[in-house]
């Protein structure tokens, strides 16, 4: 079973994403903050990260940069309400696989996770 992580501070959204991905057969690890995700040490145990940009504490972009510094090539799908060209460009230029704007279409999120996981597997050593 493939495992994905979700970092989303909105409880309802986090549960909805987790339920959606679980219904497609994924094992889900869900976190309310970037710090909780980092503290879990599960970065090398998941195949994809669904990541909100606007989070308390570390932002999504800051978490992405931290993972990059740690040489963690985890495929990231950003899902955010912060839709501006600068944020989108930073996320994608730093290696995010997709950048989706809230509200999202559930089918689109699933397609993006499958794509991210496929890309991640093809880039693994």
C-alpha positions as a Markdown table, in Angstrom:
| # | Residue | x | y | z |
|---|---|---|---|---|
| 1 | Unk | 0.0 | 0.0 | 0.0 |
| 2 | Unk | 1.3 | 3.4 | -0.9 |
| 3 | Unk | 1.6 | 6.1 | 1.8 |
| 4 | Unk | 1.0 | 9.8 | 1.4 |
| 5 | Unk | 1.3 | 12.6 | 3.9 |
| 6 | Unk | -1.0 | 15.6 | 4.1 |
| 7 | Unk | 0.0 | 18.8 | 5.8 |
| 8 | Unk | -3.1 | 21.1 | 6.2 |
| 9 | Unk | -4.0 | 23.2 | 9.1 |
| 10 | Unk | -7.8 | 23.2 | 8.5 |
| 11 | Unk | -9.1 | 20.2 | 10.4 |
| 12 | Unk | -12.1 | 19.7 | 8.1 |
| 13 | Unk | -10.1 | 20.0 | 4.9 |
| 14 | Unk | -7.4 | 17.7 | 6.3 |
| 15 | Unk | -10.0 | 15.0 | 7.2 |
| 16 | Unk | -11.7 | 15.4 | 3.8 |
| 17 | Unk | -8.4 | 14.9 | 1.9 |
| 18 | Unk | -7.4 | 12.0 | 4.1 |
| 19 | Unk | -10.8 | 10.3 | 3.6 |
| 20 | Unk | -10.6 | 10.9 | -0.2 |
| 21 | Unk | -7.1 | 9.4 | -0.5 |
| 22 | Unk | -8.0 | 6.5 | 1.8 |
| 23 | Unk | -10.9 | 5.7 | -0.5 |
| 24 | Unk | -8.4 | 5.3 | -3.3 |
| 25 | Unk | -6.4 | 2.8 | -1.3 |
| 26 | Unk | -3.7 | 5.1 | 0.0 |
| 27 | Unk | -2.4 | 4.9 | 3.6 |
| 28 | Unk | -2.5 | 8.4 | 4.9 |
| 29 | Unk | -0.5 | 10.3 | 7.5 |
| 30 | Unk | -2.1 | 13.6 | 8.2 |
| 31 | Unk | -0.6 | 16.6 | 10.1 |
| 32 | Unk | -1.9 | 20.0 | 11.2 |
| 33 | Unk | 1.4 | 21.8 | 10.7 |
| 34 | Unk | 4.8 | 21.5 | 8.9 |
| 35 | Unk | 6.5 | 21.2 | 12.3 |
| 36 | Unk | 4.3 | 18.1 | 13.2 |
| 37 | Unk | 5.3 | 16.6 | 9.8 |
| 38 | Unk | 9.0 | 17.2 | 10.4 |
| 39 | Unk | 8.8 | 15.8 | 14.0 |
| 40 | Unk | 7.2 | 12.6 | 12.7 |
| 41 | Unk | 10.3 | 11.7 | 10.8 |
| 42 | Unk | 8.2 | 10.1 | 8.1 |
| 43 | Unk | 9.7 | 12.0 | 5.2 |
| 44 | Unk | 11.3 | 8.8 | 3.8 |
| 45 | Unk | 8.2 | 6.6 | 4.5 |
| 46 | Unk | 5.8 | 8.4 | 2.2 |
| 47 | Unk | 5.6 | 8.5 | -1.6 |
| 48 | Unk | 3.9 | 11.9 | -1.9 |
| 49 | Unk | 3.2 | 15.0 | 0.1 |
| 50 | Unk | 0.0 | 17.1 | -0.2 |
| 51 | Unk | 1.0 | 20.5 | 1.2 |
| 52 | Unk | -0.9 | 23.6 | 2.0 |
| 53 | Unk | 1.1 | 26.9 | 1.6 |
| 54 | Unk | -0.5 | 29.0 | 4.4 |
| 55 | Unk | 0.3 | 27.2 | 7.6 |
| 56 | Unk | 0.9 | 28.4 | 11.2 |
| 57 | Unk | 4.7 | 28.4 | 11.8 |
| 58 | Unk | 6.6 | 27.1 | 8.8 |
| 59 | Unk | 4.8 | 27.8 | 5.5 |
| 60 | Unk | 4.5 | 25.2 | 2.8 |
| 61 | Unk | 7.3 | 26.9 | 0.8 |
| 62 | Unk | 9.6 | 26.9 | 3.9 |
| 63 | Unk | 8.9 | 23.2 | 4.5 |
| 64 | Unk | 9.7 | 22.5 | 0.8 |
| 65 | Unk | 13.0 | 24.4 | 1.2 |
| 66 | Unk | 13.8 | 22.5 | 4.4 |
| 67 | Unk | 13.2 | 19.1 | 2.7 |
| 68 | Unk | 15.3 | 20.1 | -0.3 |
| 69 | Unk | 18.2 | 21.1 | 2.1 |
| 70 | Unk | 17.9 | 17.6 | 3.6 |
| 71 | Unk | 18.1 | 16.1 | 0.2 |
| 72 | Unk | 14.6 | 14.7 | 0.5 |
| 73 | Unk | 13.2 | 14.3 | -3.0 |
| 74 | Unk | 9.6 | 13.8 | -1.8 |
| 75 | Unk | 7.1 | 14.7 | -4.6 |
| 76 | Unk | 4.9 | 17.6 | -3.5 |
| 77 | Unk | 1.4 | 18.6 | -4.6 |
| 78 | Unk | 0.7 | 22.1 | -3.2 |
| 79 | Unk | -3.0 | 22.8 | -2.5 |
| 80 | Unk | -3.6 | 26.4 | -1.5 |
| 81 | Unk | -5.8 | 29.4 | -1.5 |
| 82 | Unk | -2.7 | 31.6 | -2.0 |
| 83 | Unk | -2.9 | 31.8 | -5.8 |
| 84 | Unk | -0.3 | 34.3 | -6.9 |
| 85 | Unk | 2.3 | 34.0 | -9.6 |
| 86 | Unk | 5.2 | 34.5 | -7.3 |
| 87 | Unk | 4.2 | 31.7 | -4.9 |
| 88 | Unk | 3.3 | 29.4 | -7.7 |
| 89 | Unk | 6.6 | 30.0 | -9.5 |
| 90 | Unk | 8.6 | 29.5 | -6.2 |
| 91 | Unk | 6.9 | 26.2 | -5.5 |
| 92 | Unk | 7.2 | 24.8 | -9.0 |
| 93 | Unk | 10.8 | 26.1 | -9.5 |
| 94 | Unk | 11.8 | 24.4 | -6.3 |
| 95 | Unk | 10.5 | 21.1 | -7.5 |
| 96 | Unk | 6.8 | 20.9 | -6.7 |
| 97 | Unk | 5.0 | 18.5 | -9.1 |
| 98 | Unk | 1.7 | 20.4 | -9.0 |
| 99 | Unk | 0.2 | 23.6 | -7.6 |
| 100 | Unk | -3.6 | 23.5 | -7.2 |
| 101 | Unk | -5.9 | 26.3 | -6.1 |
| 102 | Unk | -8.6 | 25.8 | -3.5 |
| 103 | Unk | -11.3 | 24.9 | -3.8 |
| 104 | Unk | -10.1 | 21.8 | -5.6 |
| 105 | Unk | -11.7 | 19.1 | -7.7 |
| 106 | Unk | -11.3 | 15.8 | -5.9 |
| 107 | Unk | -10.6 | 13.9 | -9.1 |
| 108 | Unk | -7.9 | 16.4 | -10.0 |
| 109 | Unk | -6.2 | 16.0 | -6.7 |
| 110 | Unk | -6.2 | 12.2 | -7.1 |
| 111 | Unk | -4.8 | 12.5 | -10.6 |
| 112 | Unk | -2.1 | 14.9 | -9.4 |
| 113 | Unk | -1.1 | 12.6 | -6.5 |
| 114 | Unk | -0.9 | 9.6 | -8.9 |
| 115 | Unk | 1.3 | 11.7 | -11.3 |
| 116 | Unk | 3.5 | 12.9 | -8.4 |
| 117 | Unk | 4.0 | 9.4 | -7.1 |
| 118 | Unk | 4.8 | 8.2 | -10.6 |
| 119 | Unk | 7.3 | 10.9 | -11.1 |
| 120 | Unk | 8.8 | 10.3 | -7.7 |
| 121 | Unk | 9.3 | 6.6 | -8.4 |
| 122 | Unk | 11.0 | 7.3 | -11.7 |
| 123 | Unk | 13.4 | 9.7 | -10.0 |
| 124 | Unk | 14.3 | 7.4 | -7.1 |
| 125 | Unk | 17.9 | 6.2 | -7.1 |
